[in-house]
């Protein structure tokens, strides 16, 4: 009896890889011939494109470490591994150009002002067409579009007369609002990032290498490559009113800088004030735009103070099972995460520089960290706006633990200071008759 064996055809994606696996590169190797990238150069062409792909015709020309897509880069690898995406795929950028042409700002050419995003990443077709025609894998890291948004709290503000329908920004009684949106992925200029944090570049590189499981060895072996695309979330800018007003110093600007809180922002958990402050910021930004000014809300992906949602929920458990008083609010986080906050606002003002914001008339934030980071970057703030006492209904009762602890730690308020004794008396909702597990 003859046994026939069938040979499994190679997976489509493996045909694009050589048998020799390149784990890392060194400046002296023949595979290292990066296209020049001069951060802060006087023009996009002099600066050069950001090229990070390891595809065959790009590997030797790479001038950046990491991968496009931020926290979604792994899904690209999964799509290639499963055969759903060709490794050498190149996007067709027809009709993807920005819906608004932001005026180039002096900060785009200042390597100290913008260190965490690519100032030319929004229009690579205009700036880097020759490289695209050579089939080099140059990708956008910023996208600009228009949209209509509807937020239930804004609809309610229209219903009760706090927001008028103007037909240009607020379109109807259903709460449809016109907005310009900008999405940006992180692109780090490592010397500039190190400088912002007051550390040596070599120490930053070592920490990034060690604490990403050694995923990016070229952080160590390629000190000549100064740009890194980290696997983290980016940001979204929401602009109310004509976008050209944002950079006009003669126009009033209201700004809300908001860090992601999925539980509150999306699912309206009442343990914190995140969604109330977000929707308050949106409403005030719309009002500013309706009055002839500009309203901007910037949403950063820094879930759970950049500690992540798993840590966040562990902290919730610790709080609720430990009495949940405001005087222990930050301690509960430090016990689990080792620190109370990893958002590190030092990089946050970069997007303000990119937009051309040179002053803020109304800062819709109580955060001392955000305020200080912006002012340290040379952008004055003329008025700080907390959630007003007249809108106390916006603050859920269970969130008093959070907001009072933050006010005591330095958050801005126009009300009376919160004392240590006050904190001990502020207690969140318990889990009596609800706890499923005996401890």
C-alpha positions as CSV (number, residue, x, y, z in Angstrom):
1,X,0.0,0.0,0.0
2,X,1.4,3.3,-1.1
3,X,1.2,6.2,1.3
4,X,1.1,9.7,-0.2
5,X,2.1,12.7,1.7
6,X,0.9,16.2,0.9
7,X,3.1,19.2,1.5
8,X,1.3,22.0,3.1
9,X,1.8,25.2,1.0
10,X,3.6,28.0,2.7
11,X,1.5,30.6,4.5
12,X,1.3,33.6,2.2
13,X,2.9,35.9,4.8
14,X,6.0,33.7,5.2
15,X,7.0,34.2,1.5
16,X,7.8,37.8,2.3
17,X,10.4,36.9,5.1
18,X,13.9,35.8,4.6
19,X,15.3,32.8,6.5
20,X,17.6,35.1,8.3
21,X,15.9,36.8,11.2
22,X,17.2,40.3,12.0
23,X,16.7,40.8,15.7
24,X,18.5,44.2,15.8
25,X,20.8,46.4,13.8
26,X,23.9,48.5,14.5
27,X,25.0,51.8,12.9
28,X,28.0,50.2,11.2
29,X,26.1,47.4,9.4
30,X,25.3,47.5,5.7
31,X,21.6,47.1,6.5
32,X,21.8,50.5,8.3
33,X,21.5,53.3,5.8
34,X,18.7,55.4,7.3
35,X,17.2,58.3,5.4
36,X,18.3,61.5,7.1
37,X,15.8,62.8,9.7
38,X,16.6,66.2,11.2
39,X,14.0,66.9,13.9
40,X,13.2,70.6,14.1
41,X,14.4,71.4,10.6
42,X,13.2,74.5,8.8
43,X,11.2,72.6,6.2
44,X,9.5,69.2,5.8
45,X,11.8,68.2,3.0
46,X,14.9,69.0,5.1
47,X,13.4,67.3,8.1
48,X,12.7,64.1,6.1
49,X,10.0,61.5,6.5
50,X,9.5,59.1,9.4
51,X,10.2,55.6,8.2
52,X,9.8,52.7,10.6
53,X,8.7,49.7,8.5
54,X,10.9,46.6,8.4
55,X,9.7,45.6,4.9
56,X,12.4,44.5,2.4
57,X,12.8,47.7,0.5
58,X,12.6,49.8,3.7
59,X,14.6,47.9,6.3
60,X,17.9,49.5,5.6
61,X,16.4,53.0,5.3
62,X,14.5,53.0,8.6
63,X,15.1,56.1,10.7
64,X,12.7,55.3,13.5
65,X,12.2,52.5,16.0
66,X,8.8,50.9,16.8
67,X,5.8,50.6,14.6
68,X,2.9,52.6,13.2
69,X,-0.5,52.3,14.9
70,X,0.4,53.0,18.5
71,X,-1.4,50.5,20.7
72,X,-3.0,48.9,17.6
73,X,0.3,47.8,16.1
74,X,-0.1,44.3,17.4
75,X,-3.3,43.9,15.4
76,X,-1.5,44.6,12.2
77,X,0.9,41.8,13.0
78,X,-2.1,39.5,13.7
79,X,-3.7,40.4,10.4
80,X,-0.4,39.6,8.6
81,X,0.1,36.3,10.5
82,X,-3.5,35.2,9.7
83,X,-3.1,36.0,6.0
84,X,-5.7,38.8,6.0
85,X,-3.1,41.5,5.2
86,X,-0.1,41.4,2.9
87,X,3.1,42.4,4.7
88,X,4.1,44.7,1.8
89,X,0.7,46.4,1.5
90,X,0.8,50.1,0.7
91,X,-2.3,52.3,1.4
92,X,-4.0,54.3,-1.4
93,X,-4.2,57.8,0.0
94,X,-6.6,59.1,-2.6
95,X,-9.1,61.6,-1.0
96,X,-7.7,61.2,2.5
97,X,-6.2,64.7,2.6
98,X,-7.1,66.9,5.6
99,X,-10.4,68.7,5.6
100,X,-8.7,71.8,6.9
101,X,-5.2,73.0,6.1
102,X,-3.7,74.0,9.4
103,X,-1.2,76.9,9.0
104,X,2.4,75.8,9.7
105,X,3.4,77.1,13.1
106,X,6.9,78.1,14.3
107,X,6.8,75.3,16.8
108,X,6.7,72.8,13.9
109,X,10.3,73.6,13.3
110,X,11.4,73.8,17.0
111,X,12.7,70.6,18.4
112,X,12.1,71.7,21.9
113,X,8.4,72.6,21.5
114,X,7.1,69.4,19.8
115,X,8.8,66.2,20.9
116,X,5.9,63.6,21.0
117,X,4.2,63.9,17.6
118,X,5.2,64.4,14.0
119,X,4.3,68.0,13.0
120,X,4.2,66.9,9.3
121,X,2.4,63.6,9.9
122,X,-1.0,65.0,8.7
123,X,-0.1,65.4,5.0
124,X,2.6,63.0,4.0
125,X,1.3,63.0,0.4
126,X,2.1,66.7,0.0
127,X,5.3,66.7,2.0
128,X,6.8,63.3,1.0
129,X,5.4,62.3,-2.3
130,X,8.8,61.3,-3.8
131,X,9.3,58.7,-1.1
132,X,5.8,57.3,-1.7
133,X,6.5,57.1,-5.4
134,X,9.6,55.0,-4.5
135,X,7.3,52.6,-2.7
136,X,8.8,53.5,0.7
137,X,6.4,52.9,3.5
138,X,5.7,56.4,4.7
139,X,2.5,56.6,6.8
140,X,0.4,59.4,8.2
141,X,0.4,59.8,12.0
142,X,-2.2,62.6,12.1
143,X,-5.6,62.7,10.4
144,X,-8.0,65.6,10.2
145,X,-11.7,65.2,9.4
146,X,-15.2,66.8,10.0
147,X,-18.1,65.3,11.9
148,X,-21.4,65.9,13.5
149,X,-21.6,64.8,17.2
150,X,-24.5,64.4,19.6
151,X,-24.0,64.2,23.4
152,X,-27.0,63.7,25.6
153,X,-25.9,66.5,28.1
154,X,-25.6,68.9,25.2
155,X,-29.1,68.0,24.0
156,X,-30.4,68.7,27.5
157,X,-28.6,72.0,27.6
158,X,-30.3,73.0,24.4
159,X,-33.7,71.8,25.7
160,X,-33.5,74.0,28.8
161,X,-32.1,77.0,27.0
162,X,-28.5,77.0,28.2
163,X,-27.3,76.5,24.6
164,X,-28.9,78.2,21.6
165,X,-29.4,76.7,18.2
166,X,-27.3,78.8,15.9
167,X,-27.6,76.7,12.7
168,X,-23.8,76.7,12.2
169,X,-22.3,75.0,15.2
170,X,-25.4,73.8,17.1
171,X,-27.6,72.6,14.3
172,X,-30.9,71.5,15.8
173,X,-32.8,70.7,19.0
174,X,-31.7,67.1,18.8
175,X,-28.2,68.3,19.8
176,X,-26.3,67.8,16.5
177,X,-23.1,69.8,16.8
178,X,-20.5,70.4,14.0
179,X,-16.9,69.6,14.9
180,X,-13.5,69.3,13.3
181,X,-11.6,66.3,14.6
182,X,-7.8,65.7,14.7
183,X,-6.4,62.2,15.6
184,X,-2.7,62.0,16.4
185,X,-0.5,59.0,17.1
186,X,2.6,59.3,19.3
187,X,6.0,59.9,17.5
188,X,8.7,60.6,20.1
189,X,11.9,62.5,19.5
190,X,13.9,60.8,22.2
191,X,16.4,63.6,23.1
192,X,13.4,66.0,23.5
193,X,11.4,63.5,25.5
194,X,14.3,62.9,27.8
195,X,14.8,66.7,28.2
196,X,11.2,67.2,29.2
197,X,11.5,64.6,32.0
198,X,14.9,65.8,33.1
199,X,16.7,62.6,32.4
200,X,19.6,61.4,30.2
201,X,18.6,60.1,26.8
202,X,20.6,56.8,27.4
203,X,18.7,56.3,30.7
204,X,15.3,56.8,28.9
205,X,16.3,54.4,26.2
206,X,17.3,51.7,28.7
207,X,14.1,52.1,30.7
208,X,12.0,51.9,27.6
209,X,13.9,48.8,26.5
210,X,13.9,47.0,29.8
211,X,10.3,47.7,30.7
212,X,8.7,46.7,27.4
213,X,10.1,43.2,27.8
214,X,13.1,44.0,25.6
215,X,10.8,44.4,22.6
216,X,12.8,47.2,21.0
217,X,16.6,46.3,21.2
218,X,17.4,49.1,18.7
219,X,16.7,51.6,21.5
220,X,20.1,50.3,22.8
221,X,21.9,49.3,19.6
222,X,21.0,52.2,17.4
223,X,21.7,55.5,19.3
224,X,21.9,57.2,15.9
225,X,18.1,56.7,15.5
226,X,16.5,59.4,17.5
227,X,12.8,58.8,16.8
228,X,10.6,56.1,18.5
229,X,6.9,55.2,17.8
230,X,5.8,53.9,21.2
231,X,3.0,51.3,21.5
232,X,0.7,53.6,23.4
233,X,-2.6,55.4,22.7
234,X,-2.7,58.8,21.1
235,X,-5.1,61.7,21.3
236,X,-8.1,63.3,19.6
237,X,-8.8,67.0,19.2
238,X,-12.4,68.3,18.9
239,X,-12.6,71.8,17.6
240,X,-15.8,73.8,17.8
241,X,-16.1,76.7,15.5
242,X,-13.9,77.6,12.5
243,X,-10.5,75.8,13.0
244,X,-8.6,78.9,11.8
245,X,-9.7,80.7,15.0
246,X,-7.7,78.3,17.2
247,X,-4.3,79.9,16.4
248,X,-5.6,83.5,16.2
249,X,-4.3,85.4,19.3
250,X,-7.1,88.0,18.8
251,X,-9.8,85.3,19.4
252,X,-10.8,84.0,22.8
253,X,-10.1,80.3,23.4
254,X,-11.7,77.9,25.8
255,X,-9.8,74.6,26.3
256,X,-10.6,71.3,28.0
257,X,-7.7,68.7,28.2
258,X,-9.2,65.4,29.2
259,X,-7.6,62.1,30.0
260,X,-9.6,58.9,29.1
261,X,-11.9,57.3,31.6
262,X,-13.9,54.7,29.8
263,X,-16.1,53.7,32.8
264,X,-17.3,57.3,33.3
265,X,-16.9,58.9,29.9
266,X,-18.7,56.1,28.0
267,X,-20.6,54.0,30.6
268,X,-21.4,56.8,33.1
269,X,-20.1,55.2,36.3
270,X,-20.7,57.5,39.2
271,X,-17.5,56.9,41.1
272,X,-15.7,59.8,39.5
273,X,-16.3,63.2,37.9
274,X,-14.8,62.4,34.5
275,X,-17.8,62.4,32.3
276,X,-19.5,65.4,34.1
277,X,-16.3,67.5,33.6
278,X,-16.0,66.3,30.0
279,X,-19.5,67.2,29.0
280,X,-19.2,70.5,30.9
281,X,-16.0,71.2,28.9
282,X,-17.8,70.4,25.6
283,X,-20.7,72.7,26.5
284,X,-18.4,75.6,27.5
285,X,-16.3,75.1,24.3
286,X,-19.4,75.3,22.2
287,X,-20.5,78.4,24.0
288,X,-17.1,80.0,23.4
289,X,-17.3,79.2,19.7
290,X,-20.9,80.5,19.4
291,X,-19.6,83.8,20.9
292,X,-17.1,84.3,18.2
293,X,-14.2,82.5,19.9
294,X,-12.8,79.0,19.6
295,X,-13.6,75.9,21.7
296,X,-11.2,73.0,21.9
297,X,-11.5,69.7,23.7
298,X,-8.5,67.3,23.6
299,X,-9.0,63.7,24.6
300,X,-5.9,61.7,25.6
301,X,-5.8,57.9,25.8
302,X,-4.4,57.6,29.4
303,X,-6.9,55.3,31.0
304,X,-6.8,55.2,34.8
305,X,-4.2,57.9,35.1
306,X,-2.2,55.8,32.6
307,X,-2.1,53.0,35.1
308,X,-4.6,51.0,33.0
309,X,-8.1,49.7,33.7
310,X,-7.1,46.5,35.5
311,X,-5.1,48.5,38.1
312,X,-8.0,51.0,38.3
313,X,-10.5,48.3,39.1
314,X,-8.2,46.8,41.7
315,X,-8.0,50.2,43.3
316,X,-11.8,50.4,43.3
317,X,-12.0,47.1,45.2
318,X,-9.4,48.2,47.7
319,X,-11.3,51.5,48.3
320,X,-14.7,50.0,48.7
321,X,-13.5,47.2,51.0
322,X,-11.4,49.6,53.0
323,X,-14.0,52.2,53.9
324,X,-13.5,54.5,50.9
325,X,-12.7,57.7,52.6
326,X,-11.2,60.7,50.8
327,X,-8.1,60.8,53.1
328,X,-7.0,57.4,51.8
329,X,-7.9,58.0,48.1
330,X,-4.4,58.3,46.7
331,X,-2.9,55.8,49.2
332,X,-5.1,53.0,47.8
333,X,-3.6,53.6,44.3
334,X,0.0,53.9,45.6
335,X,-0.4,50.6,47.4
336,X,-1.2,48.8,44.2
337,X,0.6,50.8,41.5
338,X,3.5,52.2,43.4
339,X,2.6,55.7,42.4
340,X,-0.6,57.7,42.3
341,X,-0.4,58.9,38.7
342,X,1.6,58.0,35.6
343,X,0.0,60.5,33.1
344,X,3.1,62.7,33.2
345,X,1.6,65.8,31.6
346,X,5.0,67.1,30.4
347,X,4.3,65.9,26.8
348,X,0.7,67.1,26.7
349,X,1.3,70.7,25.5
350,X,2.9,69.5,22.3
351,X,-0.5,69.3,20.6
352,X,-1.2,72.9,21.7
353,X,2.0,74.0,20.0
354,X,1.0,72.1,16.9
355,X,-2.4,73.8,16.8
356,X,-0.7,77.2,17.2
357,X,-2.3,77.9,20.6
358,X,-0.3,80.7,22.2
359,X,-2.7,81.6,25.1
360,X,-5.7,80.1,26.8
361,X,-8.5,82.4,27.9
362,X,-10.5,79.8,29.8
363,X,-8.9,76.6,31.0
364,X,-11.7,74.1,31.7
365,X,-9.8,72.1,34.2
366,X,-9.0,71.9,37.9
367,X,-5.8,69.9,37.4
368,X,-2.7,71.6,38.8
369,X,-0.5,69.2,36.8
370,X,-2.1,70.1,33.4
371,X,-2.0,73.8,34.3
372,X,1.7,73.7,35.3
373,X,2.8,71.7,32.3
374,X,1.1,74.2,29.9
375,X,2.4,77.3,31.6
376,X,5.9,75.8,31.8
377,X,5.8,75.5,28.0
378,X,5.2,79.3,27.7
379,X,1.5,79.3,27.1
380,X,-0.3,81.6,29.6
381,X,-3.7,80.7,31.1
382,X,-5.8,83.7,31.9
383,X,-8.7,81.9,33.7
384,X,-9.2,78.5,35.3
385,X,-12.7,77.2,35.4
386,X,-13.8,74.5,37.8
387,X,-17.2,72.8,37.8
388,X,-19.3,75.7,39.2
389,X,-21.2,75.4,42.5
390,X,-24.3,76.2,40.6
391,X,-24.0,73.0,38.7
392,X,-23.4,70.8,41.7
393,X,-25.9,68.3,40.3
394,X,-23.2,67.3,37.8
395,X,-21.1,65.7,40.5
396,X,-22.4,62.3,41.6
397,X,-22.5,61.7,45.4
398,X,-20.1,58.8,45.2
399,X,-17.5,60.9,43.3
400,X,-17.0,63.3,46.2
401,X,-14.2,61.0,47.5
402,X,-12.3,61.6,44.3
403,X,-12.9,65.3,43.7
404,X,-12.3,66.3,47.4
405,X,-9.1,64.3,47.6
406,X,-7.8,66.0,44.4
407,X,-8.7,69.5,45.6
408,X,-6.8,68.8,48.8
409,X,-3.8,67.6,46.8
410,X,-3.7,70.8,44.7
411,X,-6.6,70.9,42.2
412,X,-7.9,74.4,41.6
413,X,-11.2,75.4,43.2
414,X,-13.1,78.7,43.8
415,X,-14.7,77.2,46.8
416,X,-13.3,76.8,50.3
417,X,-10.1,74.7,50.8
418,X,-10.6,71.1,51.7
419,X,-8.9,70.1,55.0
420,X,-7.5,66.8,56.2
421,X,-10.4,66.6,58.7
422,X,-12.8,67.2,55.8
423,X,-11.3,64.3,53.9
424,X,-11.8,61.9,56.8
425,X,-15.5,62.7,56.8
426,X,-16.0,62.2,53.1
427,X,-17.0,58.6,52.5
428,X,-18.1,56.8,49.3
429,X,-20.9,54.3,48.8
430,X,-20.3,51.0,50.4
431,X,-21.0,47.5,49.1
432,X,-23.1,46.2,52.0
433,X,-25.6,43.6,50.9
434,X,-24.0,43.5,47.5
435,X,-20.6,41.9,48.0
436,X,-20.6,38.4,46.5
437,X,-17.4,37.2,48.0
438,X,-16.7,36.7,51.7
439,X,-13.3,38.2,52.8
